[in-house]
Every structure is written in structure tokens, then in C-alpha cells.
Amino acid sequence: MGRRDHSRLIASLAADYERHSPRSAAINRQALAHLVDGGSHAVRLVRPFPPRIVSARGAWLIDEDGHRILDFWQGHYANILGHNPAVVTDALARRFGEHGGLQTGFEDGEQVRVAEILCDRTGSERARFTSSGSLATMYATFLSRGFTGREMVMKVGGGWHGAQPWGLVGVDYHAESAHSFDQAESRGLPHGVAEQVIVTRFNDVPMLERLFAQHGHRIACFMFEPFIGSGGFLPATQEFLEAARALTRKHGALLIFDEVISGFRFCAGSISRVFGVLPDLATFAKVMGGGMPVAAVAGREEVMKLAGRGGGVKFSGGTYSCHPSSMLASLTMMEYLVGHEADLYPGLARLAEKARQAVEQAFGSVGVPARCTGRGSNAMPASSLASVQFPYDPSTPCDTPDQTRNPDICDVELADVVLQLALLLEDVFVMHGLGAISAAHTDGDIGRLAEACERTAKRLSPFLESAVART
């Protein structure tokens, strides 16, 4: 089967959504007068317009139109305890009540404790903080290039490492290219940066071995997500991780795990604890920040010391690195996760699997094959993240970005655009087809999701049956 044409369906849903959320629509028109596309983060700018949120607590949002929205986006997957958990907000309220909390420009003791927990729970020897995942991956790349004296960066096609030069290559699927993930994704990048990035396939050990044999002497680092995010919530295999560790070591390159999403998401620490494969450097953000802007690079002392006095790598972190409120939120969150690890993570995984089954059953009941990714691998137990794929062929494994992001294999627009907009009409917000389960979600919330998906599947079914296929 060829690609479906969803233009008529999207237009119908958009018209219904405008009637459903007139206040958010009006604010969007106002925003367009001064903000590029009406906002400041492309992923949040749902078309035709995003819901404008006035409050958020636990699993739920309230928008300007008064809708109570069940949320599976959860702060870019950062809010593992749900929106504004009391354990964090109470600590911040106390600090502001004590005339503290804003930037001072000085070091404090809380970042020391955060660094202790981070190193202890990730097997790292040293850490340094910054304020975003993009900055963390950029600094990790600086460190690897400075340490090895090499320029080439290897990454996985479909992997997202933030809006930094070496991260903006090989992110989006390009069907017209011989290698579908081989292009620079932004204008204005430094000249030649695309030629400094080697793109390999996720979980493809033979290709990894071949590329290292060809280019190993020039590769500074191999950076990838052990649990790939935007490529479809896919776990690395044990074989791929061990091959990456062995090959980087053999060829003198550094292994970098981008754990901006996976860090503290599957256990109270790094995913390397689960896989038993220790990288040279790792980047962290999202969950560890407790809802505040916290990111870190952590790893081997001999590499990390290049960020220090006389090391030569300008890893300054930025004005808001180790912001007092951010460090307090991070410390509060990390201590909570460590203390509740045994109960928290199995409960998240159980609810996530229940959500995956609900989505698959809802669409399967109307004859639309749906496959939820985010399940575990041969090395990793079940996760609390889930993404929905709509393969044209039900036998498609959907286990690499080359499949999940290829619109000739999976109905990408149905998963990314149509489903999100249709579920908004049910007052449910999803991202990448579904999203993240938080500790604030309940069995009742998953039941609510199941009912919304059942109504949505029935609503979409006539359009999908009549969609014009392009062969």
C-alpha cells in the first residue's frame, strides 16, 4: 500500500478543533503578531494552534478554554512525578519564602550534593552542570574532540542531540537520499560540519563495524541514545551497546551516551546501570531537573578535567547553570527517585504497557494496524515511554528509525499529526503518538485514554478507508 493522503481529514479535524478551543485560537492569532509561528519551541506549536495552558497538576492540564486535558507529554518527558509535584514545589516555596531562589552568581552546596548523587548513580568520576540538553551534548562533543584531537563525530540516524552543530545532522528522514539520514537539518551551520558527522544505523552492528574500519582513526566520539527518543522510543540491543563500547575503545574514540531522555527515567540513575556498559561521557537533563532547567555532562575524570582550569575546553555552562532553584529542584527530585526506586519504576512500566495495549486494541478493532514501541529489549525491562506506529504492513518490526520514520513503511503523518489533533478533541494530549507515563497517572487515566482512542479510531476509520493511496 502507498502513502495515505490525510489532507481532507486534517482540515476537518482542524475546523472542529477551532470550534472546540476558541480561546486558544484567539490567543494564537494574537501571538502571531510578535512571536515567530506564535511561540518559541517548534514541537509545542501544534497545528493549527497549540492549547494555551493556564494550570497543570499531576496528570492533568487546564487550558484557556476551561478544558481539563489528560497529558502524556509531561513537560517534554521531564515530569516523571507529573506536573508540579508537591515534593518539589513545596521545597521551592520554602526557599522563596526565605528570600532565596533567584540567581546569585555564586556557588552553593546543593550542586555538590547533586553531583555526588549523579556520579554515584551513573558510575561517573566527575560532572559539570549546564542548563539544557543541547548545551550538554555540545560540550560533550567539545570534550571528545579536545581529548582525542580528532574532528569526526559519529551518530545514529534519526537520533536527536539538540540544536547544536553536530546534532543537527542526520535527524530527519529524507526519502530522496541514498542514505535516508545523511543531511544537515538547518541553514546557517558552520561550513563543512555535515562532512564531520558520520551517520550509522541504530542497532546495526555490521554497519558500525564497517564504518569504524573505514574511519576509526578519524572519529573523536560515537554519541547515541541507548533508548532513542524522536526516532521512535526504541531501546538499543545489548549487542549494539557492547559493539559500540568495544569499537570505540579499539579505535581510540570516546563513547558518549546521550541520556537526556533516558537518565533517571528507567531507574534512579543511568541506563548504563541497566545495560552494564559504561560510556566515557554521558549527558543528562529532563527528569533529573525536577521540572527546572538542569543538564549535566558526566564521565571519566581524565576527559572531564579538560573543562577545568588550563584544560582548554571552554565549558563555562552559562549564566543560569546551577541556578539555585534548579539545583534545589534537582536535589529534591533525585533524592526522591533514589528513595522510591523499588516501587516507582515498576509501577510506571506497568501503566505504560497497559496504555500501549489500549492504543493497539482501539485501532486494531477498526482494522488499522497499530504498533506501540517503547517496550523493553533483551537487556532492558519495560519502560514508561511509548510511541505509536502505523505500519502499512502489519508484519513490519518497527524497530529502527529507518522504519518508524519512513513514510513509505509507516503512516508517519497519522501518528504525528492526525492522532494528536484528533485526541485533542477528546481532551487528551499526546506527543510522538503517545508519550510518557508519570507517577501521577492512574489506572483510571489509562482507562480514559483507552476510551478516547476507541472513539478516535471509529472517527478516523472512514477517512482512512477512503484516503487516496499514492503508489
Disulfide bonds with the S-S distance in Angstrom:
none
